[in-house]
Amino acid sequence: RGRSNDFQGEKPLLQNQGHRQAYIAYQKGTLVYNLLADYLGEDVFHGALKQFMSDYRLSGPPYPTVLTMREYIAAVTPDSLDYLLIDWLDEITFYENQIAEVNFEETGKYQYEVTAQLLVQKYRSDQTGKPQYQAKGKSLQAMHPMTGESLESLPLRDYVEVVVYGQTADEQEIELTRRMLRFNEILQEVRLTLDQLPTRIAIDPDYKLLDQKPENNSFDVQDARPQ
């Protein structure tokens, strides 16, 4: 059973109802586990869990809870990433990430420049699935550079990966560059200089963030090449 058939309403991961909401415990839980290990570093994240288990392995009452485990993870989380614990453990958080616009130019022999307008919107969901774009009365606004659509997001200080791909001589796709970018606004321009012909650019290419429209996370760079 998944989110669409859950008549109890989805709860944040730390309030999971166990076997009655197994799709959260196993599917989302696995996603969040891997995301935290990736952002914090596997050694750091696993070290916090190991310390938690070591401290409470033979303990008596009062027994630890998931909130106790959260404290151990929080202790190794830098201030710049503490939003991850709020978004992924305490709340139900989604993203709308998008490559809004791309310009491509060949600037010299084996010299290429890709300029992209990247879009990140973050919102929270209540148990009924209704999106919420404000936190403590604050939100961000912007206008889509291509459609003119009004955009809104929760306040951002989020790190999101961007990758540019190319091809080998036998047309196998390869990474040319991977960047972790911090977003403080909905729209951000990135300019990348490459020494190999780019073919595709993607935001959150490994779908680490919960994005309900992942089909617009990628853009064929050749479509932006001047004719």
Protein Blocks (a to p, Z undefined) as FASTA:
>chain_A
ZZklmmnopadfklcghjmlmmlmmmmmmmmmmmmmmmnopklmmmmmmmmmmmmmmpcc
ddddfklmmmmmmmmpcfklmmmmmmmmmmccddddddfbdcdddfbghiacdddddddd
dddddfkopacfbeehiacddddfklopacddddddddcddddddddfkopacdfbdcdd
ddfbfbdcdddddfbdcfbdcehklomaccfblmlmpccfklmpcZZ
